[in-house]
Amino acid sequence: MTNPDYQYEIWIRTTPQRLWQAITTAEFTRQYFHGMAIESDWTPGSPVLFRYPDGRVGVEGSIIESEPHSRLAYTWRFVHEPALAAEEPSRVDWAIEAKEGVCRLRVSHTGFAAGSRVLPMISEGWSPILCSLKTLLETGNALADVPSAPAA
């Protein structure tokens, strides 16, 4: 039986410092993460929120691990829809590794129960988000037409 997890790896021409900034500041996430602004102080145990442009919280979690410019982990729970909010929180891990003028970014989203409704959503959602992040960092402009995750 396969483990119901999501993993993605992408190479980005940037520095670990700039990539970290793009992952952890609202100024950047609004541009590539479906308009959502990320909020946290990045201290383990602290909350992390993703807010829609109208101020509603779409995703909430708590910081598990935070090593600036190299690793970030937090729990993830959709709160914008009751059926999704009822699922146990999953976990998102970001790993940044500098290699000869580029960064390898690995994103793992794990901890889904069998039959999770969140897993299919994030499986279609992460790829366009991460491709838009790459484009933003390499060109200065996020992808304009990144599709939203499918409705649950």
Secondary structure as GFF3:
##gff-version 3
##sequence-region A 1 152
A	DSSP	beta_strand	6	12	.	.	.	ID=ss1
A	DSSP	alpha_helix	16	24	.	.	.	ID=ss2
A	DSSP	alpha_helix	26	32	.	.	.	ID=ss3
A	DSSP	beta_strand	37	39	.	.	.	ID=ss4
A	DSSP	beta_strand	47	51	.	.	.	ID=ss5
A	DSSP	beta_strand	57	67	.	.	.	ID=ss6
A	DSSP	beta_strand	71	78	.	.	.	ID=ss7
A	DSSP	alpha_helix	82	85	.	.	.	ID=ss8
A	DSSP	beta_strand	90	99	.	.	.	ID=ss9
A	DSSP	beta_strand	102	110	.	.	.	ID=ss10
A	DSSP	alpha_helix	118	139	.	.	.	ID=ss11
###
